[in-house]
């Protein structure tokens, strides 16, 4: 009888857990819809800026090869790196499956690769999970930002990237790398590692005629454009990461709910078997007692 009570208690406990995880799944689904819309709107603008900077970078590198006097430090390719700043984004909360683990592993691999090349790495951490992990690993963090990944803010994003860019322009670092786990679709997250500075041209169609014209003065325009490029890339990474976080949490809670349902079925089966065994044992005892009385 005590075994039946114990199984019944477990069924109730698992059932309550199922209700909780299902509620968390519904909350994450609602939050995901808002975050997904924001990410999709921001992605279009971010892609256009990337395309423009890609073409500008190509034209600048091409002009430099022709020994024309167009110079901007963010476009200057450096042969050797001595110091690199890595900015990474993790969640402020857990219960989102392997969402944070992917980002942390990617940062660990970057650290290993750079250290093998004798390159010093400074970490700028956004999100409680990543901060706690590297604190536990006794890894020094240059900057720590809490509550930014869960509530993206443009002004705060500008503050984060501006500090890194200022260090680059002052010669304290030779490159800036941005790492985050981004949103791909409702069930998939995509790890993204962006080398923000120096800006180097990607593959571009050389046969296409460039429509770029500089007005007003080239340097002023490029510096303002670069400022917008860095700030918006940082902000978009935060929005993208938040959408991916809600997606991962929705999946994790859905899996937890399904596992709880399966566990309840197993416990119900165990309860019915135990109850049947108890009834059978009682019947045998009654029959044996009646026979003994005869």
PyMOL commands that set and color helices and strands:
alter all, ss='L'
color gray80, all
select helices_A, chain A and resi 2-65+73-75+99-116+128-136+154-169+218-293
alter helices_A, ss='H'
color red, helices_A
select strands_A, chain A and resi 83-89+120-126+143-145+175-185+188-197
alter strands_A, ss='S'
color yellow, strands_A
deselect
rebuild
show_as cartoon
